[in-house]
Structure formats: structure tokens, C-alpha cells
């Protein structure tokens, strides 16, 4: 079993650390919010007073924070403090490509290895060990970390540094536009008097099925918008895909529509709700 430093104990970080502790690893955790550190102690995370303290006590260092700027601040700080020599840093956040390459170079210069390993599946999948993990980095580093990564889900080596983040952009384009399509499908079902709660089971064997239909559509039906992930994070990821597509002069009209919808949702003050709340932008049938 490994000693693992884990930086970022929010919704996803909680799922990750619960899983790692249950697999027998010693997890040393840090978060900028002290309450999250205290909470994580309940499931066996060893508290650290700083990111450097968490990294210094571990051979593998996971970074799971909300923004690219936060990833950069954490990793460059660790590199500058000499906390990364001989260690492997695994960024499971969704991070801008330019920052991914910058921090990979900084980790290498500090004597460590770096893997960009964004994930898909949300906190429940992190805790259950059923995430999709998209890894980029030097092949030897990815294979060395594979035993731990595969306790968290299906880990696929997508290529050199940045390939993991590029694959996550594809995932987000497919997944997050589907939130909007599911909301439209819900309103269509309601307009024709269909029991929308039966839609996921009815469509499960067909081509209309998706993970979003099974996990998110039921929340839209019951108007359960308690956050499993935040609308603001979805908006952040859609903005990342938009910028990446613009850099390559790609036409992505469906993604642009989803981006506009989530901008509206956040502008309405609903940033802390689950992404399923996108359904609230579409009037219910008969609401004139």
C-alpha cells in the first residue's frame, strides 16, 4: 500500500479519499478550507497543515482542485519548496492545456514525474472506484501509478503529457451538451403526458441511452438540484472546451449552445446547484 498525499478535499476529493482509504492506503490530506480537513478525518484521512506537508509525507501526490489557476498555484508551490523530488504528481482536475504543460515541466525540473489524469463519473464513481480516468504523461510514470489508478476506475493511457486533458475535453463536449438535450427531452415528455420517470429504463437498451440520461435525467424529473457537482464547474469546463476549439478553429455549434445555456444558469444565481438545474431554464409545458 502507498502513502498518498491528497490536495483538495471537496466533493470529488472526498470521494477519492474515501476510496483510497478503503483500499488500505495511508492518505495525508490538505484543503484550503480547514472544515474539509476535519471532515475527511472521519473516514481516516491523516490531516496535513499545508500542501507541502501532504506531499512530503507521500510518494504519490494527487491534486484535485477546482480551477486551473489553483492547480498551477499548488503544483508550482510544491516544486519551489523542493517537495516533489522522486515523487509522482497526478492532476485529476480538469486543467487548461497550457498550464498542464507548464506544471509538467516544473515537476520534471524538481525531480518528479507528472501525470495529467482528469476523470469522469462524479463523486459517487470516485468513491466506488468506477471512474473513467484519462491519463497523459511519460509511459513509465503512468504504468508505475497504474496499480493505484486502477483502484479508482478504468485508467487508459492516452499518450504524452496533455493527452489526458485533451481526452477530457472530448468527454465534456459529449457529456455536458447532453445535459441540455436531456432537459429538452424532459419537457417533450411532459408536454405529451408521458411519465418522465420511466424514460431512463425505457430507453436503456436503445441508442438514446447515456450515462447522463441514467444519472442526471431522474434528478431533473424530481427537481433534485442538490449538488453532486456544481453548475459553475460545468460552465468552467464548457469554457475550457470553447477556448480549446477556438484555438484549433473548430466549429462546435452544439457546444456553443450549451455554453450559452450554462452561462444563463449561472447568471441567474444558480452556480451552486447541480448541473441538472439546467432544466429550470426551460419553461414547463403549460407555464404561460
C-alpha positions, -999 to +999 in steps of 0.1 A: +000+000+000+012+035-008+014+067+012-006+092-008-008+130-004-041+144-015-046+181-020-083+192-024-110+176-003-142+190-019-169+168-034-146+149-057-117+148-032-140+133-006-150+105-030-113+099-040-100+098-004-128+075+009-119+051-019-082+052-013-085+048+025-109+018+019-083+002-003-058+003+025-037+034+016-024+059+041-039+092+028-025+125+040-050+152+031-049+190+028-075+216+018-075+254+019-108+251+039-100+236+074-135+223+078-130+199+049-098+185+065-117+179+098-145+162+079-121+139+060-106+127+093-139+109+099-131+084+071-094+080+080-076+108+062-045+120+081-046+158+083-019+179+069-012+216+078-002+225+043+001+212+007+038+208+012+033+187+044+009+164+025+033+160-004+064+155+017+048+125+035+039+107+003+052+090-028+021+098-049+006+133-048-029+138-061-042+173-069-079+177-071-089+214-071-115+235-089-096+258-112-066+258-135-051+287-116-054+267-083-037+237-099-009+259-111-005+276-077-004+243-058+020+224-081+044+253-087+044+260-050+053+223-043+080+224-069+095+256-055+095+241-020+115+211-030+087+188-021+085+168-053+119+151-058+113+114-065+075+118-064+048+114-089+022+142-091-012+132-105-035+160-115-071+147-115-086+182-121-098+194-155-070+218-163-061+242-192-037+226-216-011+254-214-010+251-176-007+213-178+025+216-199+038+243-176+034+224-144+046+191-160+079+209-169+082+223-134+076+189-118+103+174-140+127+202-132+121+195-095+130+158-099+095+144-101+071+128-126+038+142-137+006+127-150-024+146-162-053+122-153-087+140-154-116+118-146-153+114-154-181+099-133-185+123-104-181+118-066-202+085-064-179+069-090-148+082-073-159+065-040-170+033-058-138+031-078-156+032-112-143+064-127-131+068-163-095+080-159-078+096-189-040+096-184-014+116-202+023+116-194+056+096-197+046+059-202+068+047-173+052+071-149+017+061-159+025+024-156+041+029-122+009+047-109-014+022-126-020-001-096-034+029-076-052+044-106-070+012-113-083+011-078-101+043-087-115+032-121-106+024-157-073+041-164-064+045-201-030+058-211-040+083-239-004+094-248+021+120-237+016+150-214-017+168-223-033+138-239-054+131-208-067+167-207-074+166-245-094+135-240-113+151-211-123+179-234-139+154-257-157+138-228-170+172-217-182+181-251-201+148-253-214+148-217-222+184-210-241+191-241-262+161-232-274+178-200-292+203-222-306+177-245-319+157-215-336+188-203-353+193-237-363+156-237-379+160-203-401+189-214-411+170-245-422+140-224-441+163-200-459+181-229-473+148-242-483+134-207-456+107-206-445+096-171-409+110-174-397+089-145-400+059-168-379+073-196-344+061-184-355+025-180-375+026-213-346+039-233-318+020-216-314-007-244-316+018-272-292+043-289-307+072-269-293+058-237-264+076-220-248+079-186-263+114-183-298+100-191-294+074-163-278+097-137-290+132-144-324+129-160-340+114-129-328+145-109-344+167-135-377+148-132-378+152-094-362+187-094-334+174-072-307+200-077-286+193-046-250+195-059-232+162-068-212+186-089-217+224-093-232+243-123-202+267-121-178+238-126-198+227-157-196+262-170-158+263-163-153+231-183-175+243-212-154+275-213-123+253-215-136+233-244-148+265-261-113+280-259-096+248-270-119+245-300-114+282-309-076+277-308-079+249-334-106+268-355-131+241-349-169+246-354-188+233-324-223+248-326-239+224-302-213+231-276-217+268-281-255+265-274-248+245-242-222+271-231-248+299-235-273+279-215-250+274-186-238+310-187-275+320-183-280+295-154-250+308-135-261+344-143-294+336-126-275+329-093-277+291-096-240+284-097-240+263-065-268+239-078-262+207-096-259+209-134-293+192-136-307+226-127-302+235-164-338+222-168-350+252-149-342+274-179-368+256-200-404+265-191-426+236-181-454+228-205-484+249-199-464+275-180-475+306-200 
